[in-house]
Every structure is written in C-alpha cells, then in structure tokens.
Amino acid sequence: MSSIQDRVIAIIAEQAVLDPSDVTLESTLEDLGIDSLGLVESIFAIEEAFDISVPFNANEPEKSEFDISSVRSIVAGIERLIAEQA
C-alpha cells in the first residue's frame, strides 16, 4: 500500500491535471493551479480515500483549523487526522 503522502499527492495531482511527479511537498495549491473549487474537490477526495473528516470550511477557509498552505502541510494534517482516528 502506498504511503499517505503518495496518496495525497496523487489526489492533488489528479485535481490539478498534473503528473504526481510534478507535485512537490513545497508546492502550494496556487502553484499547481488549484482554485477554491478544486480545493474542495481535493478535500472530498482525500476524505473518501482515507475515510476521515477534514476540519475544513470551504466557505471560510481562513477560519479552518486545517493548514492548506502547501502540499507538505496538507499531508501532515491528513497524517494527524488518521493518527487521531486510529
């Protein structure tokens, strides 16, 4: 089974219509051309893939407890959520 990081990158790459190799941990969603709708779709896809609930409010992303500033922060947040659920 691939790592959480690999799966998150694959989901984000799919939303950005990029090859996963084009997505780095330093990439921001803006760098990747993912807009707010793409972000919401990515979060839904991640929730479904990992069977978790991401504390993210699409209407007020700046008020969310979930850090979406970079791919690295998203991966770290997902890993934390999975660990909390275990």
N, C-alpha and C positions, 0 to 999 in steps of 0.2 A: 504493500500500500504506500502511495506517495505521501510525502510529508505535508503537514498543514500548510507550510509556506508554499510548496509546489502547487497545491490545490488552489490556494487563494490567488496565486499569480496566474494560474490557468484561467480562473473565473474572470479576473480583471482583464486579462489579455483578450478573452472572448468578447467582453463588453466593448473593449477599445478596438476590436477587429485588428489585433496585432498578434504576432507570434510571441509565445511566452518568453522566448529568449530576448525580446525587445523590452520586456518589463523588468526593471531592476528594483531592489529594495529602496533605492534612493528616489525612484520615480514618484512624482506627485500625480494625482489623478488629472490635474490640469495639463501636466507634461504629456500625458497619454491621450489627451483629447476627450476625457470622460466628463460629460456635463452632469448636471444635477439629476436628470432622468437616468442616465447611465449609472450614476452612483447608486440610486435607489434600486435599480435592477441588479446591480452587483451585490448589494447588501441582501436582497431577497435570495439571490442565487447562493450566496455564502450561507445564509440561514438554512436553506434547504439542504445544501451539501453536507453541512455539519450538524444538522438538527439542533440548532441553537437559536436563541433570540438575541439579536443585536440591539443594544440600547441606543437606537439612532432615530431621531425625529427628522424626517425629510423636510418638514415644513420649517423647522428651526435647527438646521444642522449645527449652528454655532452654540446651541444650548445642549447639544448631546454630550453624554459622557464618553462617547466613542471617538477616539482620535483618528481622523481620516487624512491627516496632513501628508502622509507618504504611504507607500506600499508597506514599508517596514512597520509603521505604527499600526496599520490595519492588521497585518499578520500577528503582531504582538497582542493586539486586542482580541483577536479571534482565539489565539492560544490561551489567553487568560480566561475567556468565557468558557472554553472547553474544559479547562482545568477546574473551574468553579463548579461546573455541572457534574464532573466525574465523582 
